Amino acid sequence: MVSVKNLPDKELFYGHKACQGCGAAIVARLAMKILGERTCVALPASCISSVTTIYPQMSFFVNNMTSSFPATGAVLSGMAAAVKAQGLKEVNVLGLAGDGGTIDIGIQALSGAIERGDDFLYICYDNEAYMNTGIQRSGLTPYGAWTTTTPTNNNDIGEKKFKKNLFEILIAHRIPYAATANVAYPNDLLKKLEKAKGIRGPKVLHILAPCPTGWGYKTEETIEIGRLAVQTGLWYLAEYENNEVTLNYRPKDFKPVKEYLAKQKRFRHLKDADFQVIEEHRDEEWKILERHLRKDEE
């Protein structure tokens, strides 16, 4: 079974210009370790395309292209059709997009590609804002976060909406395989990448990818920050397959969300009452997840 201890030595993603501590770069590197050389990659306009396709250098050492911002799902459909038409075997079609390019700009194309049943793996690396274009809020920006489009001057809370639930949206599509993951739990992520590689049809991984630049923490703290997201219950590790939801890790007790949020500059304006609102919403999200789990157990 694949783990961080037995990963292939060959690097298919290196030489990038990402910020130190970039969660998205970790996602790309681990994905290429699992998928291997027979992979075609589609990238929308995003952090990952900007730091990997700086002429004349390319950081993906497989066939790859940068598409328009909203088109990743459609491009993956075209790639999958081309692989099928040419009779190519054991070729992986991978889309790697950020949260804005997935949940906002790209959701229509992704939904259509899933409905068509095309054979691809779509990875949403979620750094919770449009980081590439200046830290603007997206549909996956958490409640209370500062961004350049959700400012906190005049005692404003920042982002006033809670994150869309991409996992629930994927479940509603009855997709063959969907999972949430986190760069701070690499063995869980690697297992899910390996499983997705062996499943035919559309697969989507939603991966939390902390961003030191946009979130405001020290670059060496990416893994600590990612773990706290799970330990406080603000991110869960789960899978959907064969119409069943599986929880991969359950904290015995949630840590206070303040331990996670207070380490990030984008939340430094929050007060104890705000943390309580966030914890209440967290509890409601877990109730929804628990209903899925109980239904499957029945």
N, C-alpha and C positions, 0 to 999 in steps of 0.2 A: 504494500500500500504506500502511495506517495506521501512524503512528509518533507519538512525542511531539511531532514538529515540525509535524504537520498535523492535530492533534486539533480537533474542532469547538469553537468558542468558547462555545457555549451550555452553561450549567451546569444539570444536573438533580439535583445533589446538593450542597447547600451549607447553611451556617448550623447545622451540627451542634454538639454539645457534647462531642465526643470529646477525649481527651487530646491534647496536642501530640505530634506524631510517631507518631500512631496508624496502624499498618499497615492495619487494617480499613477506616478511612476512605478511605485511598488506593485500596483495592480497589473500594469502592463508587463513588467518583468516576470511576475509569477505566471501570468496567463501564457506567455510565450514559452516558458519552461515546460508547461503541460501540453500545450497544443502542438509545438514543434515546428519544423521547417515547412511542412506541407499545409501552410496556413495563408489565407488571403485576408488582409485587414482593411476595413473601411473606417475612416475617421471623419467626423464632421469638423467644422470649425470649432476649436476647443483648446483648452490648455494643452492636451496631449498632442494634438496636431501641431500646435505652434512651437513646442519645444523639441519636436522630433523631425520636422521636415524643413530645416533651415538650409537652403541651397548653399553649397553642394553636398551637405551632409545629410544622411538619413539614419535614423536610430533604430528603425525596424528592419531587421535583416531578413525579411520575407517580402513578398509582393504586397504593396499597400498603396492606398490612395486617399486623398482628402476630398470629401464631398461637400456639398452645400449644407448649411446648418440643419435644415429640417429633414434631410433626405436619407439619413442612415438606414432606416428600415427598408426603404425602397431600393437603395443600393445593394443591401444584403440580399434582397429578393433577386435582383439581377445577377449578382455573383453566384448565388445558389443555382439559378437557372443555367448559367454558363457552365458551371461544374457538371451539372447533370447532362447537358447537351453534349459535352465533350467526353462523357463517359469516364471522368476522372474519379479515382477511388481514393478514399482516406484523405480527402482534402477538407480542411476546416475553414469555414467562412465566419470571420469574426468582426463584429462591430464594437467599437470602443468609444463611448460617448459620455459626456458629462451630464449632470443633473438637469441643467436647463435645456440642453440639446435632446434630452430624453423625455422629461415629464411635461415640458412646455412646447417648445418648437418642434420636437420630433415625435410627439406621442401619436399623431395621426398615422404617420408612415410606419411606426413600430406596430401599432394596432393592426393595420392592414396586413403587414408581413406575417404577424402571428396568425391572423384569420386564414391566410392563404396556406399556412402550414409549411412554409419554406424551411429548409434545413440550414440553420445558422445558430450561432451563439452571439447574443447581444449582451455586452457588459455596460452597465451604467455605473461609472465611478462617481460617487456622490460626495462632492466637497461643498455642497449646500449653498452655492451661489454661482453666478457667472463670473468666475475668477479671471478668466482670460481677458475679459474686456473691461475690468476695473471694479470687480466685487459688487455687482448688482444682484438684487434678490431674484430668486427663482421660485418655482412652485415647491421646491424642496428645502427652502430656507426655513430654519426653525423659528418658532415664536420667540420674540424678544431679541432677535439678533440685529446688530447694527450692520447695515450695508450702505453703499453710497446712495441707494435709492430708498432705503428705510432708515433715515438718519435719526439720531437720538437727542438732538438739540431740543431745547425748550421742554425738557423732561418727557420727551416722547419715548414710547416703549421700544421703538424700532419696528421690526416685522410684527404685524398684527395678526397674521394668520398662522395656523399650524401646518406642518408639512402634509402634502398629499401622501397617500399611502400607496406607493407603487406596487408593493406586494399584493395588496387587495385588488388592484386593477388587473394585475396579471392573473390572479386566481379567477376573476370574473371572465377571463378569456378561455378558461379551461385549457391552459397551455400545457404541453407535455412536461415541462420542467421549469420551475422558477425557484430562486433561492435568494436569501439575504446573506451577506457576508461582511467581513470587516478586516482591514489589513493588519489589525493588531492580533488577529487569530488566524495566523497563516496556515496551520494544518487543516483547520475547518475550510478555509478558502480553497486550498489545494484539492481537498477531497471533492468539493463541489465542482471545481473546474474539471477534474478527471471524470466525474459522473456525467456532467453535461457533454463532454466530448464523446461519450459512448451512446448518447441518446439521439435518435433521429427526430427531425422536426425542429421547431423553434424553441430555444432555451434562452432565459434571461437571468442574469445575476445582477442583483442590486447591492453594490459594495460601498460601505462607508470608507471614504478616503480623506482623512483629515488634511487640512491645508494650513500650514503655519503662517503663510502670508495673509490669507483672508480671514483666518480665525484669530490670529494674534497670540501665538504661543512660541516658545523656543523650538528651534528646528529639531533638536534631539528628543523632543517630547511626543512625537507623532504616535508611537506605539502606546505610551501611557495614556494619551488623550483618547485613542481609539478604544482601549480597554475600559476606561471610565464610562464611555458611552454605553457599553453593554452592562457594566456593573451597576449603573444607575437606572437601567431599564429604558433609556431613551433610544436604544437600538437593540433589536433582538436578532438572533441567528436562527433561521428557520428555512424549511424547504416545502415546496408544493410539488407533488408527483402522484399520478394515478388518483387524482381527485382527493388527495389526503394531505393535510398539513402536519409536518413534523417539527417540533422544537428541538434544536440541536444543543442548546445550553440554557439552563434556567438558574439565574442567581438565587442563592438561598434567601437572601434579603437584599433589597435594593439599597444601594448607598444613596445619600441625599444628593439630589441633582446639583446642588450648589458646589459639591466637590468637583464636578465635571465642568460646569459652566463658568465658575469663578476663575478658572485657569486660562480663560480665553478673553482677550480684550474686547471682542465683539459683544460680550455679555456683561462688561464691567459696570454698566449703569443699572443692572437689575437689583431689585430689593427683595427682601424675604417674602413679601406678598407675591411677587412675581414668580419666585421659585415654587411657591405653593400652587399657583395656577398651572405651572408646567407639570408638577407632580400629579395633579388631579387629571390632567389630560393624558399623561403617561398611563395612569391607572385605567382610564377608559379604553385606551388602545390595547392594553393587555387583556381587558375583558373581551374585546372582539377576537383577539387571538385565541383566548381560552375557549370561546364558543366553537371556533373551528376545530380545536383539539378534542373537545368533548363530542362533537358531532362525529368525528372520525372514530373515536373509541366506541361509540354506540354501534 
